[in-house]
Amino acid sequence: MNASIEKYLKGYNLLQLIGWLSAIVILPSNFLVAAYIIVIFQIISLLEVLHAYKKWNHSKPFLCFVQIVARLFILFFSILIIFVTILKPIPYFEIVVYIMFVTWCIAEIIRYLYYCSQLMKIKNHAIVWLRYSAFIICYPIGLACEFFVIYNVFKYNDIFAIKLLMVVAVMVYVFLFPRLYLHLLNQRKQKLI
């Protein structure tokens, strides 16, 4: 990797780390501002598909794309439902979205901390262990929250096309989540030996 790409990746990963850290710090006091920060940094993360395509990292472009687009999809509908249901809130919806945001922030902070340490050639076994272990808890919690969002979009929406979109989303999740989770478990075995 040439020096300019390495500098760019250091800057990108550091920016993402700062963004997700700021979101989790702001989240308890200002949900809406934290949500905007999460949206911004999730959109910026679309650059990671390019990084994977250019082989600047070890990610697979398709899995990277699916994961980022799935989050953007959930973000859009989460924020939309919160605004639409201000007068008649859905029970537990904001709490579940809050938990989902915390889980996402924790996962991303660990991931970008790991990437930054790798790019800066800092060896820290705790960071490596967290990178390849935290997903065991974070992914299922995040997935459960995302399914809750999808279920409520399906339940409280009368537009057939959106209901159909939610069904397709669930089918994609059911097909791809086990594949992604097993991929991460295999990576864990390789990295933590």
C-alpha positions as CSV (number, residue, x, y, z in Angstrom):
1,M,0.0,0.0,0.0
2,N,1.4,3.4,-0.9
3,A,2.0,6.1,1.6
4,S,-0.9,8.4,0.4
5,I,-3.5,5.6,0.7
6,E,-2.2,4.7,4.1
7,K,-2.5,8.3,5.3
8,Y,-6.0,8.5,3.9
9,L,-7.0,5.3,5.6
10,K,-5.5,6.5,8.9
11,G,-7.5,9.7,8.6
12,Y,-10.7,8.0,7.5
13,N,-10.6,5.5,10.4
14,L,-9.7,8.1,12.9
15,L,-12.5,10.3,11.7
16,Q,-14.9,7.4,12.0
17,L,-13.7,6.6,15.5
18,I,-14.2,10.2,16.6
19,G,-17.6,10.3,15.0
20,W,-18.9,7.1,16.7
21,L,-17.3,8.1,20.0
22,S,-19.1,11.5,19.8
23,A,-22.4,9.8,19.0
24,I,-22.3,7.5,22.1
25,V,-21.2,10.4,24.3
26,I,-24.0,12.6,23.1
27,L,-26.7,9.9,22.9
28,P,-27.8,10.0,26.6
29,S,-28.3,13.7,26.6
30,N,-29.5,14.4,23.1
31,F,-31.0,11.5,21.2
32,L,-31.7,13.5,18.0
33,V,-28.2,15.0,17.6
34,A,-26.7,11.6,18.2
35,A,-29.0,10.1,15.6
36,Y,-27.9,12.7,13.1
37,I,-24.2,12.0,13.9
38,I,-24.9,8.2,13.4
39,V,-26.6,8.9,10.1
40,I,-23.7,11.1,8.8
41,F,-21.0,8.5,9.8
42,Q,-23.0,5.6,8.5
43,I,-23.3,7.4,5.1
44,I,-19.6,8.2,5.1
45,S,-19.0,4.5,5.8
46,L,-20.2,3.8,2.2
47,L,-16.6,4.6,1.3
48,E,-15.6,1.3,2.8
49,V,-17.2,-0.5,-0.2
50,L,-14.7,1.3,-2.3
51,H,-11.9,0.4,0.1
52,A,-12.8,-3.2,-0.1
53,Y,-13.2,-3.1,-3.9
54,K,-9.7,-1.5,-4.2
55,K,-8.4,-4.1,-1.7
56,W,-7.2,-1.5,0.7
57,N,-8.6,-3.7,3.5
58,H,-9.5,-7.4,3.8
59,S,-13.3,-6.9,3.7
60,K,-15.4,-8.4,0.9
61,P,-17.1,-5.6,-1.1
62,F,-20.5,-7.4,-1.3
63,L,-20.8,-8.1,2.5
64,C,-19.6,-4.6,3.3
65,F,-22.2,-3.1,1.0
66,V,-25.0,-5.2,2.4
67,Q,-24.1,-4.4,6.0
68,I,-23.9,-0.7,5.4
69,V,-27.0,-0.5,3.3
70,A,-29.0,-2.5,5.8
71,R,-28.0,-0.1,8.5
72,L,-29.0,2.9,6.4
73,F,-32.3,1.2,5.7
74,I,-32.9,0.6,9.4
75,L,-31.8,4.2,10.2
76,F,-34.2,5.7,7.7
77,F,-37.2,3.8,8.9
78,S,-36.3,4.2,12.6
79,I,-36.0,8.0,12.4
80,L,-39.1,8.2,10.1
81,I,-41.2,6.2,12.6
82,I,-40.1,8.2,15.5
83,F,-41.1,11.4,13.8
84,V,-44.4,10.0,12.4
85,T,-45.4,8.6,15.8
86,I,-44.7,11.7,17.9
87,L,-48.4,12.1,18.7
88,K,-49.1,8.4,19.2
89,P,-45.8,6.7,20.2
90,I,-45.2,3.0,19.6
91,P,-44.5,1.2,22.9
92,Y,-40.8,0.6,23.5
93,F,-39.8,1.9,20.0
94,E,-37.5,4.7,21.2
95,I,-36.0,2.5,23.9
96,V,-35.2,-0.2,21.3
97,V,-33.8,2.3,18.9
98,Y,-31.7,3.8,21.7
99,I,-30.3,0.3,22.5
100,M,-29.7,-0.3,18.9
101,F,-27.7,2.9,18.6
102,V,-25.6,2.1,21.7
103,T,-24.9,-1.4,20.3
104,W,-23.9,0.0,16.9
105,C,-21.7,2.7,18.5
106,I,-19.9,0.1,20.7
107,A,-19.3,-2.2,17.7
108,E,-18.0,0.7,15.5
109,I,-15.8,2.2,18.2
110,I,-14.1,-1.1,18.7
111,R,-13.8,-1.7,15.0
112,Y,-12.3,1.7,14.2
113,L,-10.1,1.6,17.2
114,Y,-8.7,-1.8,16.0
115,Y,-8.2,-0.4,12.4
116,C,-6.4,2.7,13.7
117,S,-4.2,0.6,15.9
118,Q,-3.4,-1.7,13.0
119,L,-2.6,1.2,10.7
120,M,-0.4,2.8,13.3
121,K,1.3,-0.5,14.0
122,I,0.3,-0.5,17.7
123,K,0.0,-4.0,19.1
124,N,-2.6,-4.2,21.8
125,H,-4.0,-7.6,22.7
126,A,-7.1,-6.2,24.5
127,I,-8.1,-4.3,21.3
128,V,-7.6,-7.4,19.2
129,W,-9.6,-9.5,21.6
130,L,-12.4,-6.9,21.7
131,R,-12.5,-6.7,17.9
132,Y,-13.0,-10.4,17.5
133,S,-15.2,-11.0,20.6
134,A,-17.6,-8.1,21.1
135,F,-19.6,-9.0,18.0
136,I,-20.7,-12.1,19.7
137,I,-22.9,-9.9,21.9
138,C,-23.3,-6.8,19.8
139,Y,-24.5,-8.4,16.6
140,P,-27.4,-10.4,18.1
141,I,-28.6,-7.4,20.2
142,G,-28.3,-5.2,17.1
143,L,-30.1,-7.7,15.0
144,A,-33.0,-8.1,17.5
145,C,-33.4,-4.3,17.6
146,E,-33.3,-4.1,13.8
147,F,-36.0,-6.8,13.6
148,F,-38.1,-4.9,16.1
149,V,-37.9,-1.8,13.8
150,I,-38.8,-3.9,10.7
151,Y,-41.7,-5.5,12.5
152,N,-43.1,-2.1,13.6
153,V,-42.7,-0.6,10.1
154,F,-44.6,-3.6,8.8
155,K,-47.3,-3.5,11.5
156,Y,-48.0,0.3,11.5
157,N,-47.7,0.9,7.8
158,D,-50.6,0.6,5.3
159,I,-48.6,0.9,2.1
160,F,-48.3,-2.5,0.4
161,A,-44.9,-1.7,-1.3
162,I,-43.4,-0.9,2.1
163,K,-44.9,-4.0,3.7
164,L,-43.4,-6.0,0.8
165,L,-40.0,-4.3,1.3
166,M,-40.1,-5.3,5.0
167,V,-40.7,-8.9,4.1
168,V,-37.8,-8.8,1.6
169,A,-35.6,-7.2,4.2
170,V,-36.4,-10.0,6.7
171,M,-35.6,-12.6,4.0
172,V,-32.3,-11.0,3.2
173,Y,-31.4,-10.8,7.0
174,V,-32.3,-14.4,7.5
175,F,-30.2,-15.4,4.5
176,L,-27.2,-13.2,5.1
177,F,-26.9,-12.8,8.9
178,P,-25.8,-16.4,9.6
179,R,-23.3,-16.1,6.8
180,L,-21.8,-12.9,8.2
181,Y,-21.9,-14.2,11.8
182,L,-20.1,-17.4,10.8
183,H,-17.5,-15.4,8.8
184,L,-16.8,-13.4,11.9
185,L,-16.6,-16.5,14.1
186,N,-14.1,-18.0,11.6
187,Q,-12.1,-14.8,11.7
188,R,-12.1,-14.9,15.5
189,K,-10.7,-18.5,15.5
190,Q,-7.9,-17.3,13.1
191,K,-7.0,-14.1,15.0
192,L,-7.3,-15.3,18.6
193,I,-5.2,-18.5,18.3
